C-alpha cells in the first residue's frame, strides 16, 4: 500500500491521474475539442503540481526519501505497523 501511495503522489501519478480525468470526461460525452475540457485538465495539473512541489520541499526539509514519507503518511492514517505485520 505504501508503494501505491508513493507512486500516486509522485509527478508520474499526477500525469496518470490527469490522463484518466481527460479520458473519463471524454467518455462522459465531453468533446475533446471543447476548451472547458482542457481548462479543467490544466487546472487539475496546476493544483497537483503545486501540491507535488510542496510535498517534495517538505520531504527534503525532513531528509526523507519518497518511501519514508509514504510510510510516515501510512503511519499517521492507520497508526504504526505492529510487529506481527512486519514478520
Secondary structure, DSSP 8 states (H G I E B T S, - for coil): -HHHHHHHTSHHHHHHHHHHHHHHHHHTT--TT-HHHHHHHHHHHHHHHHHHHHHHHHHHHTT--HHHHHHHHHHHHH----HHHH-
